[in-house]
Amino acid sequence: MTDTELYQELLGLAKPWEVAAVEMDPQTSRVRVRVVPHPDTQFACPVCQQPCPGYAARSAAVPAGAG
């Protein structure tokens, strides 16, 4: 099992979401997990329901030991 597969399982992600990368910073004890939609995913506009690109993105940090 790869690190991305492990975090996919740990986070309980389902299609269309998948883990693209996992990075660990041993100095700060932080793990950064990049979650992205599958490349062929079509999103719908929440207002008009027409297909639109999924260009919005955000970062979130979870403190070590949280959960």
N, C-alpha and C positions, 0 to 999 in steps of 0.2 A: 504494500500500500504506500503510495506517495504521500508527501506532506500535504499536497492540495486535496487529495482524496480523503485523508484523515480529517482535515478541517471541514470539508464538505459534509462529512458524516457528523462531526461534533456540533456543527452549527445547524444541522437538520435542513440544509438547503434543498429545494426541489426545483425542477425546471420551471422557468427558464434560467434560474440563477446558478452560477457555478463559481468555484474558487479559482482565480487566475494566478495568484501568487501568495506565498507565505514568506515573510521575512522576520528574523529574530534579531533583536539587539541585546546581546548578553550584558552589556554595561547598564542598561536601564531595565532589564527583564521585561521588555515589551515585545509582543508579537504583533506584526501588522499583517492582516489578511485582506487581500484585494478580492472583492466579490463583484462579478460582472454578469450581465445577461449573455446567454448564448448568442453567437454572432448573427444567426438568422431570426432572432426574435423580433416580432412586430409589436409595437406598442400602440395603444389607442389614446387619442387626445381625451382628457377627462371632461372636456366641455362639449365637443362635437362628435366624439367617437370615431373620427377619421384617423387613418394610420398616420403616425408621426415618428420621427426618430427619438430614441431614448437618450437624449443628450444631457439631461440633468444628472448631476453627480454630487455626492457629499462624502465627507469623512466623519467617522465617529471613533472615539477612543473609549475603550473599556479599561478601567484600572486593573492592574494585576491583582489577582485574588478575588475579583468580583464574580458573583454568580452564585 
